[in-house]
Every structure is written in structure tokens, then in C-alpha cells.
Amino acid sequence: MVSLCDAYTTYESWARVQGQEALLTAARQPAQPSVERAWLDWKKEVENLTQRTAQLFRENILESGWLDESVMLAETDLDSECRNAQITALRAIYIPDVIFLLYEVLYKTRDVVEGNLRESLELSQLVASDDGAIYKEMAKRSPKYPEGQLLRFLDLMRQSARQLMLTDQLRQQRQRIYSTDISSVRVKSS
């Protein structure tokens, strides 16, 4: 549980710092040196917290087999059955939540931390893997989520894929413009 608590605490720190983005971006427009320095400091802090939060969620919970079937008790007495039910309930609550929080961290920092947009899309591989069977937790139905949470997750994957496609198109347009500008300069200087 310590890893889970550490991950949530780090996420809360990330969310607090990330929430300052709009204020700093708006203040940055006049390009004052002190504001620019504050923005660079913020960016560095967001990068560090993003890396730490993603690492805790991914390595300590999602990829570690946190409360997976290996910790279930084989005995069939009442205490073992109760403990196994508690472990199952904890996984059903926290695994989908961690996936959605990790997605939020990666997607919201896509313009600040290079590669996070692609990494947000790669969460689909983690969820679909049989190793952690995360997809099973995402598909479970509950009173709060009568259809499970897999469709919500797939909508987020679609969002990342669309954004990645738009980003790639914009990059290609910039390269064409840059190539055209370079060609124009070469022709004029000849």
C-alpha cells in the first residue's frame, strides 16, 4: 500500500504544479525575463514530477503485479476468502483509477515533455497485455460503472491517436515549408 500512497501523493503534487500552466503561459506572453525564468522553472518541475508520477504508477503498481492473483491465498477458510475478496475489490477500484491518472499525466504534459503523447497511446499495450490482466479490471462492471471502464479508456486512446496524427501532419507541413524556404534561398543566391 505504501507504493500506492506514494503514487497518489506524487500525483497530487503533479496536479498542483500542472495547474499553474495557464497562469504562467498567459503571463509569459509579454516575454519578461522574470516571467520567462518562472516558466522555465515550472517546466522543469513539471517534467520531474511527470517522470516520477509515471514511474510510480507504472513500475510500482501496474507492472509490478500489484495485488495480482499471486498474492491470493490458496486456503479456502473464511478468512482467506475474505482477504481474497478484499484484494479483488482493491484491484477493481485502484487499477482503473491508476490507468486514468497515468493517462492524464502523460496527455496533459504532451506539449511539455517530449514523447508523452506517444506514451499515452502506448498505455493500450499495457492494458491489453495478459501479464497484468489490466483489461479485466477495466472491463468489470460495477454499480458506478455498469458498462465497465474499457470504453472510456478506448475513447482516451482515440483522443491520443487523433492528436498524434494531427501533430505528425503539422510537423510534415512545417518540414515542407522549411524545405521550400531553403530551396528559395538557394535559387536566389545562385
Summary of the structure (lengths in Angstrom):
residues: 190
radius of gyration: 22.0
end to end distance: 69.2
largest distance: 88.1
contacts: 504
relative contact order: 0.09
helix: 78%
strand: 0%
